[in-house]
Amino acid sequence: MQCPVCSEELKLAERQGVEIDYCPKCRGIWLDPGELDKIITRSATIESNRAHADNEREQQHYTPPPPPRHGEYGYQK
């Protein structure tokens, strides 16, 4: 297949199970039908997993502050 912009022969690369046609000359990228949806879905899944892992890490390191003692911060018993 040839690049629609510069007529160079397109190369094929596979990223995360998605085949991407690209032009080595003009650096254009062409996707077959449905490939953009696959990329978006996988990207959203990766981002969701990353956010979940970050949230778990924050919860593991959270230490609540000690309760106020008599006389601190206006606390009166």
N, C-alpha and C positions, 0 to 999 in steps of 0.2 A: 504494500500500500504506500502511496506517495503522500507527502505533506501537501495539504491544500494551499499553504502559504508560499512555500519555496520549492516545491516539487522534489525535495530530498526524500530518500527512502526512509520510512518510519522504522524505528526500533521498538521492540517490545520489552517491557519490564514488568515484573510481578512484585507487588507490594501488598502484604497481608492478604494474599489470596485474590487480589484484584489485578487484572492485566491492564496495563496502561500503555498506550501507543504514544511515543514521543519522537520529536524531531531533534536529532543531534546538532543540526545546523542553526535553526531559529529558536530552539528550545520550546516549541509549542507542544501542548499536551492534548490528546484526544481520547475521550472515553466512549466506550460502547454503551448502548442503552442499559440502564440499571446499574452501571458501575459507580456513578456518583452517589446513588442511594446506598450502595454497599459501603463506600468510604465514609459517608456521613453516619451511618448506623454504627460502624465499627469505632469511629472516632468518639461518638457519644457514649458507647459502652466503655471504652478505655477511660474517658474523662470521668464517667460515673464511678468506675472502680477506683480511680485515683482519689476522688473526693471522699469516697467511703473509707478508704485506707487512711487518708489524712484525718478524718473525723475520729476514727478509732484510735489513732496515735495521740490525738489531742486529749481524748477521754482517758487514756491510760496514764498520761502525765499530769492530769489535773489533780491538784491537792487543794481542798477547800481551806479557806483561811480559818484560823482558830477562832473560837467564840470570843467576844469581847469580855474583858475582865472588869471587875467593879471599878468604876471611875474612868475607864477608857471610852472615848467617843461619846461622852455624855450618858453612858450606861449606868443606871442606878438600880440596885436590887431592892 
